[in-house]
Amino acid sequence: MLGAGSAFVGFGLGGVLLAWCVLPLLSIVGKQAVRRRRCQRVVRASFVLFHDYMRLLGLVDFDPRALRNALVPEGPLVIVANHPTLVDVTAMIAAIGELCVVAKSAWFRNPLLGPLFHCCGHIDSGVRGEAEGVAMLNEGTLRLADGHRVLLFPEGTRSPAQGMHRFRSGAFHLATRTRAPVLPLLITAEPAGLKKHQPWYAIPREPIRLRLHLLPLLAADSFATPRELQIEVRRRVGEAWALHGGPAADAAQAPEPSTALSE
């Protein structure tokens, strides 16, 4: 518990320092897209250190450098992933680099960390409603037009103890609207830990083996509708999850019918 406490306290203090001291200074000069990328690079470096520290303590076995040679395309890209643990976002930013993340509104209103989300150009998901979904789509379209990669978790929250929630449609509307390629990604974490409704200090005795599995890239413009793209991505992520130890029945689970765009 002490190790986990030191990791998350250090993470919080470092985040506040970045949000209020470092990133605002980096956001003074340059075009907006350039300022965002500058802030994202600094945040990435801090997240690499965070995961190095957790690996050193035997909390989470994840080396962000393992994906350095992976073929993650530069330029406009929609990345879609499942969301099993509390540290998925930090792991993906540490491993992949410059990302604009669709995140819950509470993070943007957070008085301590909110400036970090704004400086890095992350996107407010809003609540589950039409107006907020349209706002998210508009912001995502602007980020992709500026050449950013956008990360979305279509489950909308962390995964249940077993399996995945059904996928919402926002990521797929964004991809088909902008014709940006889609990179499906599977995150696995064994043994289970840092899941929703689990306290941050309830970490298994053995390290959580966190892994990112990149799946083949999809061309959004080859699908007639967002719904078709949603079904295909959910199928691929489900099959990959079954391959890595999840129940095979979950791979065939179709997305729920939904008109909500918000993630």
N, C-alpha and C positions, 0 to 999 in steps of 0.2 A: 504493500500500500504506500509506503514511503517513497519508493521509486516512482510509482505512477503519480503520486502527488507532486514530486519535484518536477517531473516532466510536464505536467499540465499547468502547474504554477509558472514554470519557466516559459511555457508557450503563451500563457496569458500576459505575462509581463512583457515578453518580447513583442507580442502583438500590439499592446498599448504603445510601446516605444515606437514601433514602426508607424502606427496609425497617426500619432500626434506629433512626432518629431521628424522622422526620416522621410516618409512618403510625401508629406506636404512640401518639403524642400525640393524633392525630386520632381514635383508637379508644377514648379514655377515656370520653367522655360521649355519651349518646344510645342509642336502641334499636339493635339489631344491624344491621338493614337500613339505618338512617340512617348508621351508622358506615361500613358498606361503601361506600355511595354517596359519602360524603365522601372516602374514600380513593381510590375510582375516579376521581373528578374531578381530584384532584391528580396521579394517575398519568397520566391522559389528557393533562393540560397538559405533563407532562414528555415524553411520547411525541410530542406535536406539535413540541416543540423538537428532539427527536432527529431527526425526519424533515425538519424545516426545515434542520438542519445537514447532513444527508446530501444534500439537494437543492442546498444552497449549494456543497458540495464536488463536485457532479457525479457522485455515486455512485448515488443512487436518485432518479429523477424521480417524486415523489409528493407531492401537496399535500393534506393531510388536510382542509383547508377546502373542497375541491371538493364534498364530500358534505354540507356543512352544511345545505343546503336540500332534501336528499333525504328522501323520506317513509319513514323508519324508525320503525315504530310504537313508542310508549312502552308500558310495562307488560309483562306476561309475554309472552315471545317466544323461540322457539328459532331461532337463526341457524345455518345449515349452509353451510359453504364448503369449497372445495378448498384445498390447502396447498402452493403451489409454492415459497415462499421462507422464509428464516430470519426475515424481518421482517413476516410476515403478521399476527401477533397485534398487534404494536405499531402497524401501519398501521390495523387495524380499530378498535382502541381509540381511536387518535388521531382517526379520522374519525367513528366512530359514537358513541363516548362510553362511558357506563356499561354494562359487560359483566361477567358472570361467565363465565370461560373454563374449559372442561374441559381440564386439562393433565396431563402425565405426573407420576407420583409423585416422580420425581427432583427436580423443582422445589420441591416442598413440603419435601423433606428437605435442600435446599441450605442450608448454614449461613449463607450471605451474603444470598441473595434469598428464602429460604423465608418469612420474616415478611411480605414484600410479598404473596405469594400468599394467605396466611391473612387478612391485614387486608382485602384486596379481595374476599374471599369466593369466590375461584376454587375449582374443584372437582377433586379428585384422581380421575384416571381409573382408578387401580389398574392391575393387569396384566390380560391377557386371560384372564378366568376368571369363572365365574358369580357367586361371592361379591362380587368387586370390582365387577362390572357392576351388581349390585343396589345396592351402596353408592353408586355414581355416580348411579344412577337416583333413589335416595332423596334424596341431596343436591341433585340437580337439581330434583326436585319441590319441595323446601323453598325453593329460590331463586325458582322461578317463583311459588310461593304468596306470597312476599314482594314480588312485582312486578318482579323482576329480569329482564333479558334474558340468555339463556344461549347462549354460542357454542361450537359443536362442530365439529371437523374429522373427518368420518367416515372419511377415509382412514386415520386413526390415526397417521400420520407424514407427513413431507413427500413431495410427489409425486415420481414418477420423472422422469428427464430429459425424457421425452416422454409426455404423457398424464397419467392419474390412476390411482391405485390403486382397486381396488374398494371400495365403501362398506361399512362395518360398520353394525350395526343399532342401536347404542345411542341415537343422536339421535332415531330414529324411534319407538323404544319410549317415550322420554321424552315426545315430542310427543303421541303417542296416549294415553298414560296421563293426561297433564294437560290434554289438549285445547287446548294452547297453539298459536297460529298458527305456521307455519314460514316463515321467510324464506330461500330459497336465494340464494346469492351466489357469483359467479364471480370469482376473482382471476387476473389475467393479469400476466405479467412478461416483458418482452422488452427486450433479448436475455437469454437465460438466465443467471442468476447467483444466488448465495446459496442454491443448491439442496442437497439432501441429498448427503453425501459430497463436497461442494465446500468447501474451506477458506474461512473468512470473508473472507480477503484476496484471493481470486481473483475480483475484480469486473471485468466487461468494461470496455474502454476507454471505451465510450460509456455514458451513464447507463442503468440499468435502468428501463424505463418500467413502473411498478407501477400497476395500475388495479383498482378494485373495481366490479363490475357487479351492481347489485341486480336480482334477478329477481322476477316476480310472487309475491305472498304466497299461501300455501296454507293452507286450513283443515284441520287435522289430523283433526277429527271427521267430515270428509267421506270419509275412507278407512276401509274395514272393518278393515284390519290394518296393523300397522307395516310389514310387507313391501310392501304396495301403496304406501304413502307413500314408502318407501325407493326403490322402482323409479321412481316418478314424479319424485322430486327428482333422482335420478341421471340420469334422462333429460333433464330440463330443464338441469341444469348441463352435461351432455355436449353437448347441442345448442348451448348458448350458447358453450361452449368451441370447438366446431367453427366457429361463426360468426365467432369472433375469431382463427381461424388454426390451430386444432388439427385433427388428422385426423378426417374425418367418421365413419370407422368407429368411433371411440371413443365417439361420442355414443350409439350403440346398445348399448354394452356394459352388460349387466345386472349388478346387484350379485351378489356371490357368496353362495350359501346359507350362513348363519351363525347360530348360536345365541348367540354371544358378544355380550354387551351392552356390554362395556367399550370405550371409545374409545381 
